[in-house]
Amino acid sequence: MTPVQHTLSATGRASHTLLAAGEASEHRTLIITLFAVFVAATLVITVWAGRQTKDAADFYAGGRQFTGFQNGLAVSGDYMSAASFLGIAGAIALFGYDGFLYSIGFLVAWLVALLLVAEPLRNSGRYTMGDVLAYRMRQRPVRTAAGTSTIVVSIFYLLAQMAGAGVLVSLLLGITSDGGKIGIVALVGVLMIVYVTIGGMKGTTWVQMVKAVLLIAGALLLTFLVLLKFDFDVSELLGRAADNSGKGSAFLEPGLKYGATGTTKLDFLSLGIALVLGTAGLPHILIRFYTVPTAKAARKSVIWAIGLIGAFYLMTLALGFGAAALIKPGEIIASNKAGNTAAPLLALHLGGVDSNWGAILLATISAVAFATILAVVAGLTLASSSSFAHDIYANVIKRGQATDKQEVSAARWATVGIGAVSIVLGALARDLNVAGLVALAFAVAASANLPTILYSLFWKRFTTTGALWSIYGGLVTAVGLVLFSPVVSGKPTSMFPDVDFHWFPLENPGLISIPVGFLLGVVGTLLSKETPDAGKYAELEVRSLTGTGAH
């Protein structure tokens, strides 16, 4: 028996049976079959969409042929990531009330995206965030900055998905070696490269729509089964969760994770700011607004997304507290110390630990989670490769002289490079909580991208220098603070737990880096000697508000 098997079995009979469920050949065959069916189905969709991808508009924006509802479904599919399904359920199962704060932050963030960004951005650009900035500023420097920021944010977000994939598939197939987990991360990376290079935005959008339907259906099923288990008595569910957690009433009150010390309270504030402001700066969400034909459709797609995402995040309450009520914390931690396997373990317990139904439910929910990961990594990779090809290659290196064919070819090669980087970093991050990793991506996006987008759209005086200071300053501050935070070193749950070079006490840099990004945009603008083009700003203002001249 391996050390991991021994640890799992030591947590009790249920945990031992989980291991058996992962290792019994008939269950493993079922699991692999379900995974294979989903992968095969999505590859068919990708190949079909790839045959319809004729030019750059098809590759980057799906030919702008999707309706508001279709795009809303795809946006929700893009947004409800491994962090939503695995990370939040685990955070609630281990930390109760404080874990649910992720859900609240992720949902409230959509109001910022809807009110400030969705429609003006759709009207002002063609394919990327760089298009909006370059409209009234010097093309080459701002496109380079926008492309760099997009790639960095996307890679941070990819880390979370890769970590989730490694944990999930390792649990199901009984893989305990580090080499096996790294192999799974590599497999996900290869699949995402295939999706993007062949299918482009059309293929990615259809995969995200299918995945959104599967994820909502899976969460709805688990929610129904949890409530059924407690005769639809929510008080009974919460009471059992509090008792089973070993924390008592503190499990249902604020402060279990964020409140023990002044530092953790600041961490909570930092997390909240990052989550609420980050969505409006996420590249893979921003490019979704270009896939619809009109600004009205962009607005409609965000409204659909808010409804679908809101319903899903309400269900995460049942998933997290259901896991806390039915599974001992030690069993969840023994399976994955960050809690990422709480939702699949809940499925097993609801179906019956010793039964085939338990194994079937475990396999089904895990296949849905795997589908979630594949769809989101495809969207992230598309956003970063599009930004490289359109902003950096076509407009900086080729100075606007690249053909559509050359641009799309550059995007496909960029996909391979970004996939390789994310595989390496994902292997290092495999033991971190995926919701926490996504929160870091939100912090970087809110620090580097959001200030520049808002200033560009709404501040007439804003200059190229201000944009560069804001993007690079916010980016360097956020990433630098993360590197020297407990996320990377100094704690048992860090990326490098055996060394300690952290000096920044917070796990999320948003409290410092987001104000720095906004402040540097103002300082850079006021110190620059540029004279903003008032005519260009007037054109951008009319275009962003009315859609006149939008692509």
MISEGU-182933 format. One record per residue (C-alpha): residue in one letter; x, y, z; residue number from 1. Coordinates in Angstrom, 3 decimals. Example, Ala and Ser with C-alpha at 12.3 -4.5 7.8 and 13.67 -1.06 7.14 Angstrom:
<atoms>
 resn        u        v        w resi
    A   12.300   -4.500    7.800    1
    S   13.670   -1.060    7.140    2
</atoms>
This chain:
<atoms>
 resn        u        v        w resi
    M    0.000    0.000    0.000    1
    T    1.380    3.415   -0.968    2
    P    1.671    6.235    1.607    3
    V   -1.253    8.083   -0.008    4
    Q   -3.435    4.965    0.093    5
    H   -2.506    4.452    3.724    6
    T   -3.412    8.053    4.592    7
    L   -6.745    7.800    2.802    8
    S   -7.700    4.522    4.437    9
    A   -6.738    5.912    7.836   10
    T   -9.451    8.562    7.515   11
    G  -12.093    5.869    7.784   12
    R  -14.160    3.328    5.951   13
    A  -15.758    5.828    3.572   14
    S  -12.411    7.140    2.465   15
    H  -11.121    3.613    1.993   16
    T  -14.102    2.814   -0.194   17
    L  -13.469    5.972   -2.214   18
    L  -10.029    4.656   -2.999   19
    A  -11.580    1.358   -3.974   20
    A  -14.070    3.206   -6.179   21
    G  -11.177    4.939   -7.870   22
    E   -9.252    1.719   -8.331   23
    A  -11.868   -0.955   -9.070   24
    S  -11.560   -1.807  -12.716   25
    E  -15.261   -1.539  -13.524   26
    H  -15.449    1.928  -11.963   27
    R  -12.266    3.044  -13.636   28
    T  -13.607    1.807  -16.973   29
    L  -16.813    3.796  -16.427   30
    I  -14.875    6.929  -15.524   31
    I  -12.516    6.677  -18.500   32
    T  -15.472    5.989  -20.821   33
    L  -17.336    9.107  -19.665   34
    F  -14.217   11.249  -20.017   35
    A  -13.527    9.805  -23.464   36
    V  -17.118   10.428  -24.617   37
    F  -16.926   14.086  -23.633   38
    V  -13.495   14.625  -25.154   39
    A  -14.568   12.887  -28.391   40
    A  -17.796   14.928  -28.595   41
    T  -15.990   18.223  -28.067   42
    L  -13.302   17.299  -30.604   43
    V  -16.043   16.607  -33.177   44
    I  -17.539   20.066  -32.451   45
    T  -14.085   21.627  -32.741   46
    V  -13.318   20.007  -36.096   47
    W  -16.768   21.010  -37.428   48
    A  -16.239   24.623  -36.309   49
    G  -12.690   24.615  -37.671   50
    R  -13.986   23.844  -41.163   51
    Q  -16.136   26.976  -40.971   52
    T  -13.272   29.204  -39.831   53
    K  -12.317   31.078  -42.990   54
    D  -10.669   34.310  -41.831   55
    A   -9.421   36.272  -38.802   56
    A  -12.958   37.434  -37.853   57
    D  -14.035   33.774  -37.653   58
    F  -10.952   32.734  -35.638   59
    Y  -11.025   35.649  -33.170   60
    A  -14.747   36.469  -32.924   61
    G  -16.639   33.468  -34.317   62
    G  -17.758   35.563  -37.287   63
    R  -19.858   37.675  -34.828   64
    Q  -22.724   35.254  -35.469   65
    F  -23.772   34.295  -31.930   66
    T  -27.012   35.536  -30.360   67
    G  -27.216   37.237  -26.961   68
    F  -28.507   34.035  -25.320   69
    Q  -25.874   31.823  -26.980   70
    N  -23.102   34.191  -25.960   71
    G  -24.551   34.502  -22.432   72
    L  -24.434   30.723  -22.148   73
    A  -20.851   30.696  -23.453   74
    V  -19.827   33.554  -21.127   75
    S  -21.225   31.671  -18.130   76
    G  -19.428   28.544  -19.379   77
    D  -16.207   30.549  -19.603   78
    Y  -16.680   32.062  -16.145   79
    M  -17.841   29.013  -14.154   80
    S  -14.427   27.441  -14.013   81
    A  -12.733   24.781  -11.917   82
    A  -12.532   27.451   -9.211   83
    S  -16.298   27.763   -9.175   84
    F  -17.079   24.076   -9.090   85
    L  -14.150   22.545   -7.227   86
    G  -12.486   25.409   -5.370   87
    I  -15.553   27.138   -3.915   88
    A  -17.203   23.870   -2.859   89
    G  -13.938   22.932   -1.101   90
    A  -13.544   26.365    0.518   91
    I  -17.116   26.236    1.913   92
    A  -16.685   22.620    3.064   93
    L  -13.545   23.548    5.039   94
    F  -14.244   27.157    6.110   95
    G  -18.034   27.507    6.049   96
    Y  -19.275   31.083    5.782   97
    D  -15.883   32.487    4.772   98
    G  -15.629   30.041    1.861   99
    F  -18.893   31.361    0.404  100
    L  -17.341   34.836    0.093  101
    Y  -15.763   33.665   -3.180  102
    S  -19.230   33.057   -4.633  103
    I  -20.481   36.488   -3.579  104
    G  -17.439   38.249   -5.016  105
    F  -17.533   36.357   -8.328  106
    L  -21.228   37.218   -8.795  107
    V  -21.182   40.896   -7.741  108
    A  -18.278   41.441  -10.140  109
    W  -20.675   41.029  -13.068  110
    L  -22.457   44.247  -12.171  111
    V  -19.202   46.160  -12.762  112
    A  -18.736   44.366  -16.088  113
    L  -22.330   45.083  -17.158  114
    L  -22.516   48.728  -16.089  115
    L  -19.057   49.952  -17.087  116
    V  -17.398   47.716  -19.648  117
    A  -19.505   45.310  -21.766  118
    E  -21.261   47.668  -24.185  119
    P  -18.570   50.384  -24.615  120
    L  -15.900   47.733  -25.152  121
    R  -17.982   45.881  -27.753  122
    N  -18.541   49.144  -29.641  123
    S  -14.941   50.375  -29.472  124
    G  -12.796   47.404  -30.499  125
    R  -12.549   44.595  -33.009  126
    Y  -10.933   41.561  -31.384  127
    T   -8.897   42.512  -28.275  128
    M   -8.500   44.990  -25.420  129
    G   -5.537   46.468  -27.331  130
    D   -7.909   47.670  -30.073  131
    V   -9.697   49.961  -27.597  132
    L   -6.474   51.451  -26.203  133
    A   -4.865   51.895  -29.625  134
    Y   -7.848   53.847  -30.981  135
    R   -6.696   57.142  -29.445  136
    M   -3.100   56.385  -28.388  137
    R    0.223   55.390  -29.934  138
    Q   -0.364   51.951  -31.435  139
    R    2.833   50.026  -30.903  140
    P    3.609   50.706  -27.202  141
    V    0.026   50.278  -25.944  142
    R   -0.585   47.145  -28.004  143
    T    2.655   45.628  -26.658  144
    A    1.585   46.446  -23.100  145
    A   -1.974   45.148  -23.620  146
    G   -0.692   41.918  -25.191  147
    T    1.804   41.339  -22.369  148
    S   -0.834   41.930  -19.699  149
    T   -3.360   39.648  -21.419  150
    I   -0.867   36.781  -21.606  151
    V    0.217   37.132  -17.946  152
    V   -3.380   37.259  -16.624  153
    S   -4.378   34.286  -18.793  154
    I   -1.455   32.191  -17.574  155
    F   -2.348   32.915  -13.916  156
    Y   -5.896   31.769  -14.626  157
    L   -4.651   28.725  -16.538  158
    L   -2.665   27.666  -13.460  159
    A   -5.916   27.178  -11.554  160
    Q   -7.509   25.071  -14.274  161
    M   -4.411   22.896  -14.670  162
    A   -4.183   22.366  -10.904  163
    G   -7.858   21.377  -10.848  164
    A   -7.405   18.907  -13.689  165
    G   -4.450   17.224  -12.012  166
    V   -6.286   16.803   -8.717  167
    L   -9.533   15.583  -10.260  168
    V   -8.210   12.960  -12.634  169
    S   -5.633   11.727  -10.098  170
    L   -8.418   11.094   -7.590  171
    L  -10.548    9.214  -10.087  172
    L   -7.889    7.008  -11.606  173
    G   -6.082    6.289   -8.338  174
    I   -2.910    8.034   -9.516  175
    T   -0.766    8.948   -6.528  176
    S    2.634    9.695   -8.058  177
    D    3.727   13.227   -8.856  178
    G    4.795   12.052  -12.310  179
    G    1.280   10.769  -13.024  180
    K   -0.300   14.059  -11.934  181
    I    2.100   16.028  -14.115  182
    G    1.204   13.729  -17.022  183
    I   -2.489   14.611  -16.551  184
    V   -1.670   18.336  -16.577  185
    A    0.255   17.794  -19.824  186
    L   -2.695   15.925  -21.364  187
    V   -5.061   18.823  -20.580  188
    G   -2.542   21.235  -22.100  189
    V   -2.337   19.218  -25.329  190
    L   -6.148   19.032  -25.596  191
    M   -6.508   22.782  -25.138  192
    I   -3.917   23.428  -27.861  193
    V   -5.914   21.177  -30.207  194
    Y   -9.223   22.935  -29.413  195
    V   -7.875   26.414  -30.095  196
    T   -5.652   25.730  -33.105  197
    I   -8.366   23.795  -34.944  198
    G  -11.626   25.393  -33.794  199
    G  -10.770   29.014  -33.011  200
    M  -13.516   31.090  -31.366  201
    K  -16.360   29.179  -33.039  202
    G  -15.229   25.815  -31.726  203
    T  -14.366   27.220  -28.293  204
    T  -17.766   28.945  -27.976  205
    W  -19.748   25.806  -28.811  206
    V  -17.660   23.750  -26.359  207
    Q  -18.319   26.363  -23.658  208
    M  -22.061   26.308  -24.337  209
    V  -22.210   22.504  -24.042  210
    K  -20.111   22.618  -20.894  211
    A  -22.300   25.321  -19.284  212
    V  -25.414   23.175  -19.749  213
    L  -23.628   20.116  -18.302  214
    L  -22.235   22.027  -15.321  215
    I  -25.550   23.645  -14.373  216
    A  -27.328   20.285  -14.754  217
    G  -24.678   18.539  -12.602  218
    A  -24.836   21.202   -9.877  219
    L  -28.657   21.096   -9.962  220
    L  -28.626   17.314   -9.528  221
    L  -26.239   17.461   -6.560  222
    T  -28.203   20.328   -4.983  223
    F  -31.456   18.358   -5.286  224
    L  -29.874   15.231   -3.787  225
    V  -28.347   17.185   -0.883  226
    L  -31.651   18.879   -0.051  227
    L  -33.482   15.543   -0.429  228
    K  -31.059   13.993    2.061  229
    F  -32.152   16.581    4.652  230
    D  -35.865   16.596    3.673  231
    F  -35.419   20.066    2.131  232
    D  -34.739   21.478    5.601  233
    V  -31.939   24.019    5.117  234
    S  -31.601   24.592    8.878  235
    E  -30.972   20.885    9.381  236
    L  -28.359   20.913    6.606  237
    L  -26.497   23.884    8.101  238
    G  -26.723   22.482   11.628  239
    R  -25.301   19.122   10.537  240
    A  -22.523   20.870    8.593  241
    A  -21.558   22.932   11.655  242
    D  -21.531   19.845   13.923  243
    N  -19.624   17.658   11.455  244
    S  -17.003   20.346   10.797  245
    G  -15.805   20.233   14.397  246
    K  -15.998   24.046   14.533  247
    G  -19.558   24.344   15.879  248
    S  -21.462   27.575   15.341  249
    A  -18.240   29.352   14.291  250
    F  -18.509   27.416   11.002  251
    L  -21.618   29.426   10.083  252
    E  -20.217   32.797   11.142  253
    P  -17.661   35.170    9.593  254
    G  -14.054   34.900   10.704  255
    L  -13.081   31.224   10.492  256
    K  -10.623   31.896    7.652  257
    Y  -10.636   35.702    7.437  258
    G  -10.793   37.169   10.915  259
    A   -8.432   35.433   13.307  260
    T   -5.864   38.244   13.007  261
    G   -5.552   41.705   11.502  262
    T   -3.668   40.200    8.569  263
    T   -6.440   37.778    7.638  264
    K   -9.008   40.594    7.813  265
    L   -6.891   42.589    5.373  266
    D   -6.592   39.465    3.212  267
    F  -10.373   39.261    3.094  268
    L  -10.636   42.909    2.043  269
    S   -7.957   42.347   -0.597  270
    L   -9.751   39.253   -1.912  271
    G  -13.097   41.070   -2.071  272
    I  -11.693   44.027   -4.030  273
    A   -9.889   41.702   -6.460  274
    L  -12.972   39.561   -7.112  275
    V  -15.385   42.471   -7.606  276
    L  -13.111   44.497   -9.908  277
    G  -11.281   41.645  -11.646  278
    T  -14.012   40.314  -13.960  279
    A  -14.201   43.540  -15.972  280
    G  -10.485   43.161  -16.782  281
    L  -10.325   39.433  -17.599  282
    P   -9.169   39.018  -21.220  283
    H  -11.060   35.771  -21.923  284
    I  -14.304   37.403  -20.747  285
    L  -13.677   40.682  -22.604  286
    I  -13.156   38.997  -25.991  287
    R  -16.543   37.248  -25.658  288
    F  -18.257   40.616  -26.197  289
    Y  -16.870   40.701  -29.757  290
    T  -18.639   37.477  -30.799  291
    V  -22.091   39.103  -31.009  292
    P  -23.304   41.291  -33.914  293
    T  -24.497   44.331  -31.896  294
    A  -23.988   46.180  -28.624  295
    K  -27.562   45.300  -27.658  296
    A  -26.687   41.601  -28.010  297
    A  -23.560   42.166  -25.867  298
    R  -25.708   43.694  -23.119  299
    K  -28.257   40.892  -23.428  300
    S  -25.532   38.243  -23.194  301
    V  -24.253   39.737  -19.915  302
    I  -27.802   39.752  -18.466  303
    W  -28.219   36.060  -19.389  304
    A  -24.798   35.325  -17.909  305
    I  -25.686   37.041  -14.607  306
    G  -28.863   34.949  -14.314  307
    L  -27.142   31.649  -15.066  308
    I  -24.063   32.380  -12.952  309
    G  -26.197   33.668  -10.041  310
    A  -28.248   30.473   -9.994  311
    F  -25.085   28.376  -10.106  312
    Y  -23.406   30.232   -7.227  313
    L  -26.496   29.772   -5.065  314
    M  -26.120   26.049   -5.693  315
    T  -22.503   26.142   -4.502  316
    L  -23.955   26.740   -1.027  317
    A  -25.643   23.337   -1.151  318
    L  -22.505   21.691   -2.572  319
    G  -20.144   23.153    0.049  320
    F  -22.350   22.783    3.122  321
    G  -23.560   19.383    1.852  322
    A  -19.942   18.191    1.702  323
    A  -19.316   19.623    5.179  324
    A  -22.400   17.828    6.553  325
    L  -21.738   14.420    4.995  326
    I  -17.932   14.121    4.909  327
    K  -15.412   14.549    7.699  328
    P  -12.948   17.436    7.127  329
    G  -10.037   15.004    7.563  330
    E  -11.256   12.917    4.639  331
    I  -11.504   15.950    2.347  332
    I   -8.040   17.177    3.356  333
    A   -6.524   13.700    3.009  334
    S   -7.843   13.513   -0.545  335
    N   -6.593   17.031   -1.396  336
    K   -5.241   19.397    1.231  337
    A   -6.715   22.468   -0.486  338
    G  -10.213   20.918   -0.528  339
    N  -10.537   20.747   -4.318  340
    T  -12.105   17.257   -4.268  341
    A  -15.048   18.118   -1.985  342
    A  -17.630   18.148   -4.826  343
    P  -16.633   14.749   -6.329  344
    L  -16.500   13.230   -2.800  345
    L  -19.979   14.636   -2.119  346
    A  -21.263   12.930   -5.298  347
    L  -19.822    9.610   -4.094  348
    H  -21.456    9.912   -0.651  349
    L  -24.816   10.969   -2.072  350
    G  -24.901    7.979   -4.435  351
    G  -23.704    5.580   -1.756  352
    V  -20.080    4.870   -0.941  353
    D  -20.424    1.111   -1.410  354
    S  -22.776    1.260   -4.383  355
    N  -22.478    1.394   -8.147  356
    W  -24.711    4.483   -8.059  357
    G  -22.074    6.220   -5.971  358
    A  -19.383    5.345   -8.500  359
    I  -21.612    6.427  -11.413  360
    L  -22.443    9.760   -9.767  361
    L  -18.778   10.320   -8.888  362
    A  -17.738    9.580  -12.478  363
    T  -20.489   11.769  -13.966  364
    I  -19.801   14.816  -11.779  365
    S  -16.058   14.437  -12.313  366
    A  -16.542   14.226  -16.084  367
    V  -18.561   17.467  -15.871  368
    A  -15.762   19.087  -13.848  369
    F  -13.223   17.885  -16.423  370
    A  -15.415   19.356  -19.178  371
    T  -15.406   22.624  -17.226  372
    I  -11.628   22.684  -17.124  373
    L  -11.178   21.898  -20.826  374
    A  -13.645   24.591  -21.931  375
    V  -12.147   27.294  -19.730  376
    V   -8.530   26.555  -20.674  377
    A   -9.538   26.757  -24.337  378
    G  -11.097   30.200  -23.770  379
    L   -8.063   31.456  -21.857  380
    T   -5.606   30.179  -24.430  381
    L   -7.621   31.730  -27.247  382
    A   -7.636   35.123  -25.471  383
    S   -3.874   35.160  -24.957  384
    S   -2.933   33.779  -28.387  385
    S   -5.344   36.236  -30.083  386
    S   -3.788   39.141  -28.230  387
    F   -0.286   38.022  -29.185  388
    A   -1.183   37.562  -32.855  389
    H   -3.416   40.622  -33.300  390
    D   -1.690   43.137  -31.014  391
    I    1.971   42.137  -30.882  392
    Y    2.582   40.235  -34.146  393
    A    0.260   41.994  -36.613  394
    N    0.386   45.563  -35.286  395
    V    3.784   45.809  -33.575  396
    I    6.119   43.391  -35.366  397
    K    4.455   43.597  -38.810  398
    R    3.296   47.229  -38.315  399
    G   -0.220   46.485  -39.528  400
    Q    0.957   44.796  -42.761  401
    A    0.140   41.181  -41.806  402
    T   -2.508   39.323  -43.797  403
    D   -5.425   37.527  -42.117  404
    K   -3.764   34.209  -42.905  405
    Q   -0.461   35.271  -41.295  406
    E   -2.307   36.555  -38.205  407
    V   -4.232   33.335  -37.675  408
    S   -1.059   31.295  -38.219  409
    A    0.754   33.398  -35.583  410
    A   -2.162   32.853  -33.166  411
    R   -1.905   29.090  -33.621  412
    W    1.837   29.061  -32.952  413
    A    1.291   31.304  -29.910  414
    T   -1.253   28.756  -28.646  415
    V    1.435   26.069  -28.657  416
    G    3.869   28.295  -26.734  417
    I    1.331   29.413  -24.137  418
    G    0.160   25.813  -23.726  419
    A    3.728   24.685  -23.000  420
    V    4.266   27.420  -20.366  421
    S    0.944   26.667  -18.647  422
    I    1.743   22.934  -18.486  423
    V    5.027   23.633  -16.663  424
    L    3.505   26.132  -14.209  425
    G    0.356   24.019  -13.724  426
    A    2.527   21.094  -12.646  427
    L    4.099   23.295   -9.943  428
    A    0.713   24.602   -8.721  429
    R   -1.065   21.239   -8.503  430
    D   -1.503   21.315   -4.690  431
    L   -2.893   24.871   -4.376  432
    N   -6.601   25.714   -3.904  433
    V   -7.934   26.561   -7.352  434
    A  -10.301   29.282   -6.091  435
    G   -7.326   31.051   -4.499  436
    L   -5.326   30.809   -7.717  437
    V   -8.176   32.305   -9.734  438
    A   -8.440   35.152   -7.211  439
    L   -4.801   35.983   -8.037  440
    A   -5.679   36.210  -11.744  441
    F   -8.548   38.553  -10.837  442
    A   -6.149   40.739   -8.827  443
    V   -3.669   41.001  -11.710  444
    A   -6.495   41.789  -14.189  445
    A   -7.966   44.459  -11.903  446
    S   -4.519   46.013  -11.329  447
    A   -3.255   46.122  -14.930  448
    N   -6.238   46.009  -17.305  449
    L   -9.245   47.622  -15.620  450
    P   -7.711   51.054  -14.827  451
    T   -6.484   51.442  -18.398  452
    I   -9.800   50.376  -19.953  453
    L  -11.834   52.764  -17.776  454
    Y   -9.466   55.711  -18.221  455
    S   -9.320   55.135  -21.970  456
    L  -13.109   55.039  -22.308  457
    F  -14.054   57.803  -19.872  458
    W  -11.101   60.227  -19.333  459
    K  -10.395   62.716  -22.135  460
    R   -6.962   63.726  -20.745  461
    F   -5.621   60.136  -20.579  462
    T   -2.402   59.597  -22.563  463
    T   -0.208   56.792  -23.879  464
    T    2.265   57.342  -21.025  465
    G   -0.548   56.994  -18.489  466
    A   -1.682   53.756  -20.133  467
    L    1.836   52.279  -20.074  468
    W    2.438   53.297  -16.441  469
    S   -0.922   51.841  -15.437  470
    I   -0.550   48.504  -17.258  471
    Y    3.096   47.786  -16.490  472
    G    2.962   49.307  -12.991  473
    G   -0.155   47.372  -12.001  474
    L    1.198   44.195  -13.586  475
    V    4.638   44.349  -11.953  476
    T    3.191   45.293   -8.544  477
    A    0.589   42.504   -8.561  478
    V    2.896   39.759   -9.849  479
    G    5.791   40.913   -7.649  480
    L    3.670   40.830   -4.493  481
    V    2.356   37.366   -5.397  482
    L    5.920   36.047   -5.846  483
    F    6.831   37.225   -2.349  484
    S    3.561   36.167   -0.711  485
    P    2.597   33.005    1.237  486
    V    1.057   31.642   -1.980  487
    V    4.532   30.893   -3.354  488
    S    6.579   30.109   -0.210  489
    G    6.539   29.896    3.563  490
    K    3.462   27.730    4.286  491
    P    2.616   24.012    3.975  492
    T    0.039   24.933    1.306  493
    S    2.449   27.142   -0.710  494
    M    3.691   26.360   -4.215  495
    F    7.179   25.825   -2.718  496
    P    6.437   24.690    0.874  497
    D   10.045   23.771    1.740  498
    V   11.493   27.279    1.317  499
    D   10.494   30.650    2.720  500
    F   11.310   33.914    0.967  501
    H    7.973   35.671    1.466  502
    W    7.813   39.121    3.047  503
    F    4.391   40.293    1.829  504
    P    1.905   38.980    4.433  505
    L   -1.307   38.841    2.329  506
    E   -2.260   35.970    0.007  507
    N   -3.960   38.330   -2.445  508
    P   -2.181   41.505   -3.633  509
    G   -5.347   43.383   -4.736  510
    L   -5.494   45.752   -1.740  511
    I   -2.122   47.255   -2.771  512
    S   -1.764   46.559   -6.497  513
    I   -5.218   47.745   -7.685  514
    P   -4.904   51.277   -6.197  515
    V   -1.328   51.381   -7.547  516
    G   -2.603   50.584  -11.070  517
    F   -5.223   53.347  -10.915  518
    L   -2.808   55.854   -9.327  519
    L    0.000   55.245  -11.837  520
    G   -2.426   55.884  -14.708  521
    V   -3.152   59.336  -13.257  522
    V    0.494   60.130  -12.397  523
    G    1.794   58.976  -15.806  524
    T   -0.810   61.074  -17.596  525
    L   -0.191   64.233  -15.561  526
    L    3.604   63.962  -15.908  527
    S    3.580   63.280  -19.671  528
    K    4.003   66.097  -22.166  529
    E    1.629   64.550  -24.692  530
    T   -1.357   66.486  -25.907  531
    P   -4.309   64.097  -26.149  532
    D   -6.180   64.091  -29.456  533
    A   -9.542   65.621  -28.470  534
    G  -11.055   64.694  -31.822  535
    K  -10.137   61.021  -31.418  536
    Y  -11.582   60.965  -27.897  537
    A  -14.833   62.514  -29.164  538
    E  -15.000   59.833  -31.881  539
    L  -14.342   57.080  -29.334  540
    E  -16.964   58.483  -26.954  541
    V  -19.658   58.566  -29.649  542
    R  -18.663   55.126  -30.897  543
    S  -18.567   53.530  -27.427  544
    L  -21.974   54.920  -26.459  545
    T  -23.880   54.522  -29.718  546
    G  -22.116   51.753  -31.640  547
    T  -21.663   53.998  -34.695  548
    G  -18.821   52.602  -36.792  549
    A  -18.438   49.484  -34.629  550
    H  -17.362   46.290  -36.388  551
</atoms>
